[in-house]
């Protein structure tokens, strides 16, 4: 089972986005995206909502509350 950081990295790579591009779409820095992907920090609720909208995934899936 993937953790949140792995899911974020997978979503980003599947879309061909750099960390900078993902950060731009989510209104955060590239450094923030890097921290999320390495599980050194977690996105706040607003960022989770933006991730779900931009990537077309459910919050349940992103947060590991439903199976892939």
C-alpha positions as CSV (number, residue, x, y, z in Angstrom):
1,X,0.0,0.0,0.0
2,X,1.4,3.4,-1.0
3,X,1.7,6.1,1.6
4,X,0.7,9.7,0.9
5,X,4.1,10.8,-0.3
6,X,4.3,7.9,-2.8
7,X,0.8,8.7,-4.1
8,X,1.7,12.3,-4.6
9,X,4.9,11.5,-6.4
10,X,3.1,8.9,-8.6
11,X,0.3,11.4,-9.5
12,X,2.8,14.0,-10.4
13,X,5.0,11.8,-12.5
14,X,1.9,10.2,-14.3
15,X,0.9,13.8,-15.3
16,X,4.4,14.7,-16.5
17,X,4.7,17.5,-13.9
18,X,7.9,18.6,-12.2
19,X,7.7,19.4,-8.5
20,X,7.8,23.1,-9.5
21,X,4.8,22.6,-11.8
22,X,2.8,20.7,-9.2
23,X,3.7,23.4,-6.6
24,X,2.5,26.1,-9.0
25,X,-0.8,24.4,-9.6
26,X,-1.3,23.9,-5.8
27,X,-0.1,27.4,-4.8
28,X,2.9,26.0,-2.8
29,X,6.6,25.9,-3.4
30,X,8.6,23.2,-5.0
31,X,10.3,22.6,-1.6
32,X,6.8,22.0,-0.1
33,X,6.0,19.4,-2.7
34,X,9.4,17.7,-2.1
35,X,8.7,17.6,1.7
36,X,5.3,16.0,1.0
37,X,6.7,13.4,-1.3
38,X,9.4,12.4,1.2
39,X,6.8,12.3,4.0
40,X,8.7,15.0,5.9
41,X,5.5,17.2,6.0
42,X,1.8,16.8,5.3
43,X,-0.4,18.9,3.1
44,X,-3.1,20.9,5.0
45,X,-6.7,20.4,4.3
46,X,-6.8,23.2,1.6
47,X,-3.9,21.6,-0.2
48,X,-5.6,18.1,0.0
49,X,-8.7,19.6,-1.7
50,X,-6.5,21.3,-4.4
51,X,-4.6,18.0,-5.0
52,X,-7.9,16.1,-5.4
53,X,-9.3,18.7,-7.9
54,X,-6.1,19.1,-10.0
55,X,-5.4,15.3,-10.1
56,X,-9.0,14.0,-10.3
57,X,-8.7,11.7,-7.3
58,X,-10.9,11.3,-4.2
59,X,-9.7,12.4,-0.8
60,X,-10.5,8.9,0.5
61,X,-8.1,7.4,-2.1
62,X,-5.4,10.0,-1.5
63,X,-5.5,9.6,2.3
64,X,-5.6,5.8,2.1
65,X,-9.2,5.4,3.2
66,X,-10.2,3.4,0.1
67,X,-8.3,0.8,-1.9
68,X,-6.6,1.7,-5.2
